[in-house]
């Protein structure tokens, strides 16, 4: 069942479950965009196909907050905000290994291998290399696991997963970038989302915590970071 956090006639904010594609892919598995369209069509008795604008994505294994547009005008304005880095997205990740710094800025250059759907850290001078930058801070450490708060300065494919792995602190449960992974579900969550409403111009902020009963989130006092 679709988990709707907020909706009006311009936008709808929902929680994407882990391992659901943001939009239809070659797997043909159920995807979030189609689920939102179905929800709006049924709730408001829309004739034909309901318009829902996809303005950003989360990797399939990543869960958390996403905003969709309900009109073409809202889609255009939200897309512009995102491309100009005027929205704020905060992620939470549980990583394995020793985190040397309590907070850090990571700057790498990434290149996507489309054939194998994998992203690699490459030299800046390599053709096709794209700058990737993020900030993180350590919220808690329990044994060999640490809970990080991550904010992106760029929005590259698989960025958080690749950069943290390249710095020897791969994300728990990452089947693609963590060779010694201990879990089956990626411990990466889009937990805070802020944007300016496309018509009212009000700044809107949403927070949603991952399931604190599930491993590895249950090793931390996770819910306290989502009190508004």
Backbone as a chain_set.jsonl record, in Angstrom:
{"seq": "XXXXXXXXXXXXXXXXXXXXXXXXXXXXXXXXXXXXXXXXXXXXXXXXXXXXXXXXXXXXXXXXXXXXXXXXXXXXXXXXXXXXXXXXXXXXXXXXXXXXXXXXXXXXXXXXXXXXXXXXXXXXXXXXXXXXXXXXXXXXXXXXXXXXXXXXXXXXXXXXXXXXXXXXXXXXXXXXXXXXXXXXXXXXXXXXXXXXXXXXXXXXXXXXXXXXXXXXXXXXXXXXXXXX", "coords": {"N": [[0.852, -1.199, 0.0], [0.515, 2.239, -0.805], [2.501, 4.651, 0.811], [1.634, 7.605, 1.782], [2.806, 10.771, 2.542], [2.226, 13.446, 2.303], [-0.099, 15.424, 0.441], [-1.379, 17.552, -2.155], [-3.049, 19.577, -4.625], [-0.952, 19.982, -6.307], [1.468, 18.711, -5.636], [2.784, 15.545, -4.467], [3.958, 13.752, -1.77], [5.721, 10.91, -0.964], [6.711, 7.745, 0.534], [9.287, 5.8, -0.598], [9.584, 2.364, -0.795], [12.305, 0.196, 0.172], [14.118, -1.405, -2.424], [12.262, -1.09, -4.482], [11.757, 0.055, -7.757], [12.142, 3.491, -8.802], [10.864, 4.283, -11.115], [9.367, 2.534, -13.92], [11.371, -0.189, -14.961], [13.628, -2.409, -16.734], [13.1, -4.754, -15.405], [10.413, -4.905, -14.985], [9.105, -4.974, -12.6], [6.857, -3.972, -9.93], [6.608, -0.469, -9.704], [7.362, 2.778, -8.218], [6.45, 5.21, -9.407], [4.346, 4.331, -11.079], [2.66, 3.315, -9.101], [1.956, 5.635, -7.707], [0.569, 7.029, -9.702], [-1.604, 5.285, -10.044], [-2.79, 5.455, -7.507], [-3.596, 8.191, -7.394], [-5.322, 8.333, -9.598], [-7.364, 6.532, -8.821], [-8.232, 7.591, -6.339], [-9.145, 10.168, -6.959], [-10.868, 9.735, -9.011], [-9.962, 9.97, -11.697], [-10.263, 10.361, -15.183], [-8.893, 8.312, -17.748], [-5.279, 8.311, -17.975], [-3.612, 9.345, -15.087], [-1.776, 12.366, -14.62], [1.475, 12.347, -13.488], [4.422, 13.744, -12.457], [7.748, 12.777, -12.635], [10.361, 13.941, -10.851], [12.75, 13.528, -9.583], [14.957, 10.841, -8.562], [15.442, 7.802, -6.665], [17.943, 5.372, -6.035], [17.194, 1.961, -6.787], [17.634, 0.096, -4.517], [17.536, 1.872, -2.385], [15.638, 3.436, 0.197], [12.996, 5.739, 1.197], [12.04, 9.274, 1.321], [10.273, 10.755, -1.389], [9.317, 13.244, -3.766], [6.652, 13.88, -5.967], [5.325, 15.484, -8.881], [2.098, 16.866, -9.516], [1.096, 18.321, -11.569], [1.987, 19.682, -14.797], [3.161, 22.189, -14.629], [4.022, 22.281, -11.965], [5.859, 20.19, -12.091], [7.816, 21.238, -13.817], [8.749, 23.446, -12.316], [9.664, 22.243, -9.934], [11.636, 20.545, -10.981], [13.431, 22.451, -11.901], [14.239, 23.617, -9.475], [15.595, 21.432, -8.36], [17.647, 20.94, -10.232], [19.087, 23.251, -9.928], [20.038, 23.001, -7.43], [18.478, 23.82, -5.237], [16.852, 22.47, -3.608], [16.761, 20.452, -0.627], [18.172, 17.462, 0.394], [18.528, 15.002, 2.729], [20.332, 12.206, 3.702], [20.535, 9.026, 5.389], [22.848, 6.684, 6.493], [24.108, 3.461, 7.263], [27.257, 2.401, 7.898], [30.044, 0.171, 7.367], [33.161, -0.583, 8.983], [36.037, 1.41, 10.039], [35.51, 4.735, 10.774], [37.345, 7.443, 10.141], [37.138, 10.235, 10.49], [34.99, 12.514, 12.218], [33.369, 14.198, 10.852], [33.217, 14.983, 7.378], [34.225, 16.075, 4.1], [33.758, 14.704, 0.967], [35.289, 14.355, -2.124], [35.193, 13.252, -5.32], [35.738, 11.804, -8.609], [33.484, 10.41, -10.83], [32.493, 7.677, -12.939], [30.156, 6.119, -15.012], [29.59, 2.751, -15.778], [27.725, 1.735, -18.137], [27.009, -0.689, -19.302], [27.376, -2.67, -17.35], [26.003, -1.545, -15.283], [27.268, -0.164, -13.129], [29.141, 2.05, -11.062], [32.208, 3.803, -11.034], [35.065, 5.11, -9.27], [37.168, 7.396, -10.78], [40.116, 8.897, -12.364], [40.264, 12.496, -12.53], [40.889, 13.391, -15.044], [40.008, 11.477, -16.807], [38.085, 10.562, -19.631], [34.674, 11.333, -19.66], [34.424, 11.455, -16.935], [32.783, 12.587, -13.995], [32.272, 15.148, -11.646], [31.821, 14.486, -8.185], [30.464, 15.21, -5.108], [30.105, 15.217, -1.582], [28.954, 15.7, 1.814], [29.486, 14.381, 5.073], [28.508, 13.407, 8.403], [29.276, 11.779, 11.462], [26.886, 10.244, 13.407], [26.425, 8.267, 15.352], [28.295, 5.519, 16.735], [28.496, 2.044, 16.83], [30.143, -0.64, 17.803], [31.501, -2.137, 14.975], [30.002, -0.673, 13.264], [28.699, 2.374, 11.933], [26.52, 5.175, 12.125], [25.663, 7.445, 9.721], [24.989, 10.835, 8.738], [24.203, 12.185, 5.696], [24.771, 14.619, 3.218], [24.198, 15.696, -0.056], [26.157, 17.364, -2.516], [26.282, 17.168, -5.16], [24.462, 15.28, -7.626], [24.93, 12.408, -8.475], [24.639, 9.214, -10.143], [24.296, 6.441, -8.017], [25.907, 7.683, -6.154], [26.417, 8.159, -3.261], [26.804, 5.575, -2.34], [29.0, 4.655, -3.87], [31.054, 6.542, -3.303], [31.388, 6.345, -0.469], [32.137, 3.67, -0.27], [34.531, 3.758, -1.703], [36.07, 5.121, 0.082], [36.576, 3.295, 1.985], [34.523, 2.761, 3.788], [32.076, 1.161, 3.34], [28.535, 0.869, 2.638], [26.33, -0.86, 4.772], [24.848, -3.839, 3.75], [25.025, -3.357, 1.027], [24.809, -4.715, -1.97], [26.186, -4.307, -4.292], [28.444, -2.624, -3.982], [29.794, -3.381, -1.723], [31.769, -5.767, -0.78], [31.948, -7.442, 1.426], [29.441, -7.547, 2.486], [26.94, -7.709, 5.026], [24.23, -7.794, 5.171], [20.951, -8.01, 3.582], [19.373, -5.93, 2.783], [19.85, -2.674, 1.668], [21.318, -0.279, 3.73], [20.54, 2.52, 3.451], [18.927, 5.577, 3.463], [16.609, 8.009, 2.501], [15.93, 10.526, 4.381], [15.167, 13.173, 5.009], [13.583, 15.872, 3.408], [13.447, 18.853, 1.671], [11.794, 21.507, 0.002], [10.684, 24.233, -2.109], [7.347, 25.031, -2.332], [5.708, 24.646, -5.442], [3.646, 26.443, -6.214], [2.558, 27.912, -3.98], [4.845, 28.903, -2.907], [5.829, 28.397, -0.429], [8.218, 27.185, 1.901], [8.728, 23.805, 2.309], [9.17, 21.088, 4.488], [9.923, 17.746, 5.038], [10.087, 14.828, 7.05], [11.103, 11.479, 7.616], [11.531, 8.433, 9.191], [13.6, 5.471, 8.906], [12.62, 2.004, 9.334], [12.84, 1.406, 12.594], [12.94, -0.976, 13.886], [14.182, -2.776, 12.359], [17.128, -4.522, 11.298], [20.066, -2.901, 10.131], [19.299, -0.687, 11.566], [18.198, -0.862, 14.07], [20.213, -0.926, 15.877], [20.861, 1.561, 16.663], [19.913, 4.783, 18.117], [17.759, 5.657, 16.382], [15.318, 7.033, 15.869], [15.36, 9.512, 17.14], [16.56, 11.348, 15.527], [14.724, 12.27, 13.805], [12.861, 13.973, 14.793], [10.881, 16.724, 14.48]], "CA": [[0.0, 0.0, 0.0], [1.305, 3.451, -0.935], [2.661, 5.417, 2.047], [1.571, 9.018, 1.414], [3.164, 11.659, 3.649], [1.551, 14.735, 2.079], [-0.567, 15.633, -0.933], [-2.323, 18.606, -2.498], [-3.333, 19.478, -6.058], [0.267, 20.25, -7.082], [2.553, 17.781, -5.301], [2.495, 14.424, -3.571], [5.186, 13.255, -1.144], [5.509, 9.525, -0.551], [7.899, 7.004, 0.951], [9.634, 4.692, -1.485], [10.126, 1.21, -0.083], [13.548, -0.384, -0.321], [14.074, -2.4, -3.513], [11.249, -0.782, -5.496], [12.261, 1.061, -8.698], [11.443, 4.778, -8.808], [10.009, 4.217, -12.285], [9.451, 1.225, -14.564], [12.646, -0.545, -15.558], [13.578, -3.634, -17.534], [12.609, -5.872, -14.593], [8.952, -4.849, -15.03], [8.555, -5.092, -11.251], [6.051, -2.827, -9.51], [7.456, 0.716, -9.494], [6.696, 3.802, -7.426], [5.731, 6.151, -10.271], [3.079, 3.698, -11.469], [1.818, 3.206, -7.908], [1.426, 6.976, -7.415], [-0.445, 7.291, -10.729], [-2.765, 4.454, -9.725], [-3.389, 6.018, -6.299], [-4.271, 9.455, -7.74], [-6.428, 7.996, -10.516], [-8.449, 5.902, -8.076], [-8.741, 8.466, -5.28], [-9.83, 11.343, -7.5], [-11.686, 9.304, -10.152], [-9.421, 10.604, -12.902], [-10.451, 9.598, -16.427], [-7.634, 8.107, -18.454], [-4.054, 8.167, -17.189], [-3.339, 10.523, -14.257], [-0.443, 12.938, -14.818], [2.378, 12.424, -12.343], [5.746, 14.087, -12.958], [8.917, 12.273, -11.91], [11.328, 15.044, -10.877], [14.029, 13.014, -9.08], [14.925, 9.399, -8.383], [16.29, 7.128, -5.697], [18.367, 4.045, -6.486], [16.231, 0.915, -6.431], [17.764, -0.445, -3.154], [17.406, 2.943, -1.387], [14.281, 3.787, 0.59], [12.841, 7.06, 1.791], [11.122, 10.295, 0.819], [10.31, 11.277, -2.752], [8.218, 14.124, -4.141], [6.209, 13.818, -7.353], [4.487, 16.615, -9.277], [0.765, 16.478, -9.999], [0.803, 19.114, -12.766], [3.192, 19.944, -15.596], [3.789, 23.407, -14.096], [4.738, 21.886, -10.747], [7.0, 19.368, -12.512], [8.83, 22.139, -14.362], [9.32, 24.27, -11.238], [10.426, 21.376, -9.034], [12.83, 20.108, -11.714], [14.35, 23.593, -11.914], [14.817, 23.7, -8.124], [16.526, 20.321, -8.158], [18.826, 21.14, -11.093], [19.833, 24.401, -9.411], [20.434, 22.633, -6.057], [17.72, 24.627, -4.282], [16.181, 21.554, -2.689], [17.675, 19.822, 0.333], [17.903, 16.048, 0.658], [19.446, 14.443, 3.717], [20.297, 10.75, 3.73], [21.11, 8.346, 6.543], [23.491, 5.447, 6.051], [24.881, 2.68, 8.225], [28.445, 1.937, 7.187], [30.945, -0.762, 8.033], [34.56, -0.148, 8.993], [36.435, 2.499, 10.942], [35.358, 6.069, 10.205], [38.451, 8.214, 10.724], [36.746, 11.606, 10.83], [33.619, 12.655, 12.69], [32.666, 14.793, 9.727], [34.157, 15.11, 6.278], [33.783, 16.37, 2.742], [34.36, 13.776, 0.023], [35.273, 14.823, -3.506], [35.725, 12.257, -6.254], [35.215, 11.863, -9.977], [32.827, 9.135, -11.071], [32.127, 7.332, -14.305], [29.227, 4.989, -15.001], [29.709, 1.661, -16.738], [26.329, 1.483, -18.468], [26.82, -2.096, -19.642], [27.292, -3.454, -16.118], [25.268, -0.752, -14.3], [28.117, 0.056, -11.963], [29.841, 3.336, -11.112], [33.563, 3.686, -10.508], [35.866, 6.312, -9.045], [38.188, 7.475, -11.828], [40.854, 10.163, -12.345], [39.54, 13.658, -13.049], [41.226, 13.579, -16.449], [39.443, 10.422, -17.656], [36.935, 10.977, -20.421], [33.389, 10.944, -19.089], [34.436, 11.599, -15.476], [31.921, 13.649, -13.486], [32.561, 15.521, -10.26], [30.858, 14.037, -7.178], [30.848, 15.774, -3.808], [29.132, 15.077, -0.501], [29.404, 15.906, 3.19], [28.859, 13.48, 6.031], [28.929, 13.474, 9.806], [28.976, 10.566, 12.214], [25.916, 10.471, 14.473], [26.672, 7.262, 16.391], [29.08, 4.34, 16.358], [28.246, 0.866, 17.665], [31.006, -1.708, 17.311], [32.111, -1.831, 13.685], [29.011, 0.027, 12.447], [28.483, 3.786, 12.239], [25.37, 5.826, 11.509], [26.073, 8.713, 9.129], [24.068, 11.752, 8.073], [24.892, 12.534, 4.452], [24.128, 15.606, 2.344], [24.827, 15.706, -1.371], [26.373, 18.619, -3.229], [26.002, 16.805, -6.548], [23.515, 14.171, -7.644], [25.362, 11.391, -9.436], [24.113, 7.864, -9.981], [24.949, 5.593, -7.002], [26.993, 8.508, -5.604], [26.739, 7.924, -1.847], [27.285, 4.202, -2.215], [30.332, 4.543, -4.478], [32.04, 7.359, -2.592], [31.676, 5.78, 0.845], [32.889, 2.437, -0.506], [35.885, 4.129, -2.135], [36.792, 5.601, 1.265], [36.68, 2.137, 2.895], [33.405, 2.668, 4.735], [30.928, 0.799, 2.507], [27.236, 0.805, 3.304], [25.813, -2.165, 5.197], [23.825, -4.412, 2.883], [25.166, -2.946, -0.371], [25.171, -5.893, -2.758], [26.979, -3.914, -5.457], [29.689, -1.921, -3.668], [30.338, -3.852, -0.449], [32.076, -7.188, -0.998], [31.768, -8.222, 2.656], [28.157, -7.127, 3.042], [26.35, -8.609, 6.027], [22.772, -7.782, 5.107], [20.327, -8.109, 2.267], [18.735, -4.655, 2.458], [20.778, -1.547, 1.724], [21.043, 0.628, 4.851], [20.614, 3.906, 2.964], [17.559, 6.071, 3.604], [16.375, 9.439, 2.273], [15.114, 10.79, 5.568], [14.681, 14.55, 5.099], [13.405, 16.471, 2.091], [12.923, 20.227, 1.712], [11.672, 22.187, -1.286], [9.729, 25.337, -2.129], [6.126, 24.6, -3.018], [5.727, 25.272, -6.766], [2.675, 27.533, -6.408], [2.417, 28.772, -2.798], [6.201, 29.398, -2.608], [6.154, 28.077, 0.965], [9.231, 26.139, 2.066], [8.135, 22.631, 2.926], [10.163, 20.122, 4.948], [9.342, 16.476, 5.457], [11.017, 13.878, 7.649], [10.57, 10.117, 7.765], [12.6, 7.554, 9.661], [13.531, 4.069, 8.494], [12.016, 1.118, 10.335], [13.816, 1.284, 13.682], [12.95, -2.347, 14.411], [14.912, -3.602, 11.41], [18.583, -4.514, 11.29], [20.888, -2.547, 11.28], [18.837, 0.556, 12.19], [17.835, -1.116, 15.465], [21.41, -0.809, 16.722], [21.059, 2.977, 16.962], [18.738, 5.529, 18.577], [17.495, 6.267, 15.072], [14.138, 7.888, 15.798], [15.578, 10.85, 17.7], [17.059, 12.233, 14.478], [13.622, 12.615, 12.927], [11.911, 14.797, 15.527], [10.887, 18.068, 13.897]], "C": [[0.887, 1.248, 0.0], [1.316, 4.235, 0.378], [2.766, 6.896, 1.689], [1.828, 9.88, 2.648], [2.406, 12.976, 3.548], [1.042, 14.766, 0.645], [-1.449, 16.866, -1.016], [-2.498, 18.542, -4.013], [-2.117, 19.749, -6.941], [1.374, 19.215, -6.853], [2.03, 16.63, -4.453], [3.833, 13.87, -3.081], [4.901, 11.869, -0.589], [6.823, 8.91, -0.081], [8.114, 5.833, -0.001], [10.166, 3.529, -0.651], [11.494, 0.814, -0.653], [13.237, -1.38, -1.439], [12.888, -2.252, -4.467], [11.836, 0.262, -6.45], [11.467, 2.364, -8.589], [10.48, 4.858, -9.981], [10.206, 2.854, -12.953], [10.834, 0.997, -15.168], [12.509, -1.888, -16.27], [13.075, -4.843, -16.751], [11.093, -6.023, -14.666], [8.308, -5.107, -13.667], [7.689, -3.868, -10.947], [6.97, -1.648, -9.204], [6.649, 1.832, -8.851], [5.908, 4.788, -8.279], [4.376, 5.587, -10.675], [2.118, 3.588, -10.295], [1.196, 4.553, -7.549], [0.336, 7.338, -8.425], [-1.74, 6.546, -10.428], [-3.518, 5.027, -8.534], [-4.2, 7.269, -6.63], [-5.479, 9.193, -8.628], [-7.627, 7.45, -9.757], [-9.068, 6.848, -7.043], [-9.583, 9.607, -5.829], [-10.666, 11.026, -8.746], [-11.265, 9.973, -11.454], [-9.722, 9.749, -14.136], [-9.103, 9.444, -17.133], [-6.464, 7.979, -17.486], [-3.786, 9.444, -16.401], [-1.931, 11.035, -14.529], [0.309, 12.947, -13.491], [3.78, 12.664, -12.91], [6.844, 13.553, -12.054], [10.016, 13.324, -11.985], [12.683, 14.667, -10.269], [13.866, 11.518, -8.838], [15.73, 8.99, -7.163], [16.71, 5.807, -6.316], [17.357, 3.006, -6.014], [16.413, 0.4, -4.994], [17.526, 0.581, -2.047], [15.942, 3.215, -1.081], [14.213, 5.221, 1.068], [11.939, 7.994, 1.016], [11.366, 10.662, -0.641], [9.116, 12.195, -2.962], [7.939, 13.937, -5.625], [5.335, 15.041, -7.631], [3.157, 16.11, -9.801], [0.314, 17.308, -11.2], [2.106, 19.345, -13.521], [3.916, 21.189, -15.104], [4.6, 23.086, -12.84], [5.974, 21.069, -11.097], [8.148, 20.245, -13.011], [9.528, 22.927, -13.253], [10.131, 23.437, -10.249], [11.716, 20.896, -9.703], [13.877, 21.212, -11.738], [15.02, 23.747, -10.551], [15.894, 22.639, -7.922], [17.797, 20.527, -8.978], [19.696, 22.29, -10.611], [20.209, 24.224, -7.936], [19.753, 23.497, -4.994], [16.867, 23.764, -3.351], [17.221, 20.98, -1.732], [17.233, 18.387, 0.575], [18.966, 15.526, 1.603], [19.23, 12.932, 3.779], [20.928, 10.236, 5.016], [21.641, 7.001, 6.071], [24.18, 4.779, 7.224], [26.046, 2.071, 7.456], [29.261, 0.984, 8.052], [32.368, -0.203, 7.986], [34.791, 1.029, 9.915], [36.327, 3.834, 10.226], [36.362, 6.994, 10.89], [38.006, 9.584, 11.223], [35.281, 11.654, 11.257], [32.748, 13.375, 11.671], [33.671, 15.065, 8.625], [33.446, 15.511, 4.998], [34.505, 15.399, 1.814], [34.187, 14.31, -1.391], [35.952, 13.784, -4.39], [35.211, 12.548, -7.649], [34.715, 10.467, -10.33], [32.519, 8.939, -12.552], [31.259, 6.087, -14.274], [29.535, 4.023, -16.133], [28.28, 1.215, -17.046], [26.059, 0.0, -18.704], [26.597, -2.941, -18.396], [26.531, -2.749, -14.999], [26.04, -0.604, -12.992], [28.864, 1.375, -12.152], [31.193, 3.183, -10.447], [34.174, 5.054, -10.258], [37.009, 6.294, -10.05], [38.971, 8.774, -11.687], [40.039, 11.282, -12.993], [39.72, 13.801, -14.561], [40.603, 12.53, -17.381], [38.187, 10.916, -18.373], [35.643, 10.442, -19.81], [33.312, 11.063, -17.582], [33.575, 12.783, -15.043], [32.21, 13.885, -12.005], [31.438, 15.063, -9.334], [31.332, 14.515, -5.814], [29.718, 15.589, -2.803], [29.786, 15.434, 0.829], [28.758, 14.837, 4.066], [29.327, 13.806, 7.437], [28.478, 12.205, 10.498], [28.025, 10.919, 13.356], [26.149, 9.532, 15.652], [27.581, 6.175, 15.829], [28.791, 3.23, 17.353], [29.065, -0.294, 17.097], [31.662, -1.311, 16.007], [31.123, -1.171, 12.724], [28.879, 1.477, 12.894], [27.287, 4.31, 11.471], [25.816, 7.198, 11.022], [24.871, 9.513, 8.647], [24.805, 12.3, 6.868], [24.084, 13.573, 3.677], [24.918, 15.684, 1.044], [25.01, 17.124, -1.891], [26.186, 18.421, -4.726], [25.085, 15.59, -6.516], [23.855, 13.129, -8.689], [24.737, 10.035, -9.12], [24.961, 7.076, -8.982], [25.983, 6.364, -6.161], [27.39, 8.166, -4.171], [27.378, 6.55, -1.678], [28.721, 4.066, -2.721], [31.377, 5.317, -3.677], [32.389, 6.784, -1.22], [32.483, 4.489, 0.707], [34.335, 2.737, -0.878], [36.737, 4.626, -0.979], [36.789, 4.552, 2.378], [35.657, 2.122, 4.021], [32.136, 2.352, 3.939], [29.649, 0.677, 3.318], [26.828, -0.642, 3.58], [24.738, -2.617, 4.209], [23.93, -4.03, 1.422], [25.693, -4.105, -1.21], [26.122, -5.563, -3.908], [28.361, -3.364, -5.097], [30.308, -2.322, -2.33], [30.549, -5.36, -0.528], [31.84, -8.046, 0.237], [30.412, -7.951, 3.296], [27.539, -8.188, 3.946], [24.833, -8.712, 5.889], [22.245, -7.878, 3.699], [19.678, -6.801, 1.83], [19.727, -3.523, 2.665], [20.383, -0.586, 2.843], [21.316, 2.074, 4.434], [19.188, 4.418, 2.846], [17.506, 7.578, 3.376], [15.396, 9.922, 3.331], [14.579, 12.195, 5.725], [14.656, 15.158, 3.701], [12.788, 17.848, 2.251], [12.882, 20.803, 0.309], [10.685, 23.333, -1.138], [8.519, 24.9, -2.935], [6.005, 25.351, -4.351], [4.712, 26.38, -6.996], [2.549, 28.45, -5.196], [3.73, 29.438, -2.408], [6.61, 29.181, -1.153], [7.254, 27.021, 0.996], [8.619, 24.994, 2.846], [9.239, 21.647, 3.282], [9.455, 18.886, 5.475], [10.44, 15.59, 6.034], [10.335, 12.524, 7.788], [11.72, 9.202, 8.144], [12.481, 6.166, 9.041], [12.924, 3.245, 9.621], [13.041, 0.803, 11.42], [13.849, -0.105, 14.304], [13.798, -3.273, 13.543], [16.429, -3.438, 11.568], [19.066, -3.782, 10.035], [20.434, -1.285, 12.004], [18.56, 0.367, 13.674], [19.027, -1.067, 16.412], [21.655, 0.633, 17.185], [19.771, 3.6, 17.489], [18.218, 6.35, 17.399], [16.371, 7.298, 15.105], [14.384, 9.314, 16.279], [16.063, 11.84, 16.639], [15.949, 12.715, 13.552], [12.51, 13.37, 13.648], [12.0, 16.218, 14.984], [10.71, 19.136, 14.962]], "O": [[1.887, 1.307, 0.716], [0.267, 4.456, 0.983], [3.839, 7.385, 1.337], [1.154, 9.737, 3.669], [1.995, 13.551, 4.555], [1.667, 14.208, -0.257], [-2.173, 17.191, -0.075], [-2.126, 17.541, -4.626], [-2.223, 19.75, -8.168], [2.125, 18.888, -7.772], [0.983, 16.727, -3.813], [4.72, 13.561, -3.876], [3.949, 11.68, 0.168], [7.898, 9.478, -0.272], [7.236, 4.989, -0.181], [11.108, 3.705, 0.121], [11.789, 1.072, -1.82], [12.235, -2.094, -1.402], [12.55, -3.195, -5.183], [12.367, 1.271, -5.985], [10.267, 2.345, -8.317], [9.399, 5.434, -9.86], [11.114, 2.108, -12.586], [11.395, 1.886, -15.808], [11.411, -2.431, -16.391], [12.67, -5.843, -17.344], [10.551, -7.106, -14.444], [7.12, -5.418, -13.582], [7.785, -2.849, -11.631], [7.987, -1.804, -8.529], [5.42, 1.845, -8.92], [4.798, 5.166, -7.905], [3.368, 6.291, -10.619], [0.908, 3.747, -10.46], [0.038, 4.61, -7.134], [-0.7, 7.889, -8.053], [-2.832, 7.102, -10.543], [-4.748, 5.081, -8.545], [-5.348, 7.401, -6.204], [-6.543, 9.777, -8.422], [-8.764, 7.847, -10.009], [-10.289, 6.896, -6.895], [-10.605, 9.974, -5.249], [-11.115, 11.933, -9.448], [-12.097, 10.475, -12.211], [-9.464, 8.546, -14.133], [-8.276, 10.355, -17.109], [-6.634, 7.59, -16.331], [-3.737, 10.524, -16.989], [-0.995, 10.245, -14.655], [-0.172, 13.491, -12.497], [4.265, 11.891, -13.735], [6.87, 13.837, -10.856], [10.551, 13.579, -13.063], [13.657, 15.405, -10.423], [12.754, 10.993, -8.903], [16.589, 9.733, -6.688], [15.933, 5.184, -7.04], [16.741, 3.164, -4.96], [15.412, 0.271, -4.289], [17.336, 0.204, -0.89], [15.103, 3.224, -1.982], [15.241, 5.851, 1.317], [11.167, 7.562, 0.159], [12.504, 10.853, -1.071], [8.039, 11.965, -2.413], [8.859, 13.847, -6.437], [4.685, 15.567, -6.728], [3.086, 15.065, -10.447], [-0.733, 17.031, -11.785], [3.193, 19.218, -12.957], [5.144, 21.25, -15.149], [5.723, 23.562, -12.676], [7.023, 21.233, -10.474], [9.308, 20.018, -12.668], [10.752, 23.057, -13.253], [11.176, 23.883, -9.778], [12.767, 20.847, -9.064], [15.072, 20.944, -11.611], [16.226, 23.981, -10.474], [16.964, 22.917, -7.382], [18.9, 20.311, -8.477], [20.902, 22.306, -10.855], [20.643, 25.17, -7.278], [20.362, 23.861, -3.988], [16.238, 24.272, -2.422], [18.42, 21.023, -2.007], [16.079, 18.126, 0.915], [20.16, 15.598, 1.313], [18.103, 12.45, 3.893], [21.742, 10.913, 5.645], [20.967, 6.273, 5.342], [24.764, 5.447, 8.077], [25.854, 1.328, 6.493], [29.18, 0.991, 9.28], [32.729, 0.544, 7.078], [33.854, 1.574, 10.499], [36.969, 4.048, 9.198], [36.236, 7.288, 12.079], [38.458, 10.037, 12.274], [34.443, 10.927, 10.724], [31.533, 13.182, 11.635], [34.839, 15.344, 8.896], [32.241, 15.314, 4.837], [35.729, 15.284, 1.869], [33.085, 14.671, -1.803], [37.133, 13.48, -4.223], [34.364, 13.419, -7.85], [35.421, 9.474, -10.155], [32.316, 9.893, -13.303], [31.582, 5.113, -13.593], [29.715, 4.419, -17.284], [27.697, 0.419, -16.311], [24.996, -0.505, -18.343], [25.736, -3.822, -18.381], [26.42, -3.279, -13.894], [25.529, -0.882, -11.907], [29.179, 1.761, -13.278], [31.316, 2.516, -9.42], [33.85, 6.029, -10.936], [37.732, 5.304, -10.163], [38.539, 9.671, -10.963], [39.23, 11.039, -13.888], [38.825, 14.27, -15.264], [40.662, 12.674, -18.603], [37.344, 11.597, -17.789], [35.534, 9.26, -19.485], [32.26, 10.807, -16.995], [33.63, 13.853, -15.65], [32.37, 12.946, -11.226], [30.258, 15.225, -9.645], [32.468, 14.255, -5.416], [28.543, 15.776, -3.118], [31.011, 15.465, 0.948], [27.618, 14.436, 3.828], [30.389, 14.396, 7.64], [27.441, 11.63, 10.169], [28.325, 11.788, 14.174], [26.079, 9.947, 16.809], [27.632, 5.941, 14.621], [28.834, 3.441, 18.565], [28.731, -0.856, 16.054], [32.31, -0.267, 15.928], [31.367, -1.112, 11.519], [28.938, 1.775, 14.087], [27.062, 3.943, 10.317], [26.29, 8.018, 11.808], [23.868, 8.951, 8.207], [25.912, 12.823, 6.999], [22.874, 13.43, 3.5], [26.148, 15.733, 1.05], [24.137, 17.976, -1.73], [25.961, 19.377, -5.469], [24.952, 14.942, -5.477], [23.142, 12.985, -9.681], [24.361, 9.753, -7.982], [26.188, 7.045, -9.085], [26.84, 5.75, -5.527], [28.562, 7.911, -3.894], [28.365, 6.392, -0.96], [29.557, 3.435, -2.073], [32.461, 4.802, -3.406], [33.562, 6.741, -0.849], [33.409, 4.247, 1.482], [35.255, 2.055, -0.425], [37.966, 4.569, -1.033], [36.975, 4.872, 3.552], [35.895, 1.542, 5.08], [31.225, 3.177, 3.87], [29.676, 0.416, 4.521], [26.968, -1.52, 2.729], [23.828, -1.856, 3.879], [23.029, -4.336, 0.641], [26.88, -4.43, -1.163], [26.788, -6.453, -4.436], [29.334, -3.605, -5.811], [31.242, -1.674, -1.858], [29.607, -6.134, -0.361], [31.562, -9.239, 0.121], [30.25, -8.107, 4.507], [27.605, -9.387, 3.673], [24.223, -9.629, 6.438], [23.009, -7.832, 2.735], [19.457, -6.586, 0.639], [20.366, -3.428, 3.713], [19.24, -0.13, 2.897], [22.189, 2.749, 4.98], [18.341, 3.786, 2.214], [18.266, 8.332, 3.984], [14.185, 9.75, 3.196], [13.636, 12.413, 6.487], [15.586, 14.98, 2.915], [11.743, 18.003, 2.883], [13.81, 20.616, -0.479], [9.938, 23.398, -0.161], [8.645, 24.456, -4.076], [6.182, 26.569, -4.385], [4.902, 27.193, -7.9], [2.443, 29.664, -5.367], [3.736, 30.421, -1.667], [7.619, 29.721, -0.7], [7.23, 26.072, 0.211], [8.057, 25.195, 3.923], [10.138, 21.397, 2.479], [8.509, 18.978, 6.259], [11.577, 15.604, 5.563], [9.134, 12.443, 8.045], [12.763, 9.2, 7.49], [11.383, 5.734, 8.69], [12.74, 3.74, 10.733], [13.982, 0.04, 11.202], [14.692, -0.383, 15.157], [14.097, -4.403, 13.929], [16.929, -2.37, 11.92], [18.521, -4.02, 8.958], [21.091, -0.846, 12.947], [18.67, 1.313, 14.454], [18.857, -1.159, 17.628], [22.544, 0.891, 17.997], [18.685, 3.039, 17.337], [18.238, 7.581, 17.425], [16.461, 8.33, 14.439], [13.679, 10.233, 15.861], [15.98, 13.051, 16.844], [16.201, 13.48, 12.621], [11.37, 13.408, 13.187], [13.061, 16.841, 15.022], [10.692, 20.325, 14.647]]}, "num_chains": 1, "name": "protein.A"}
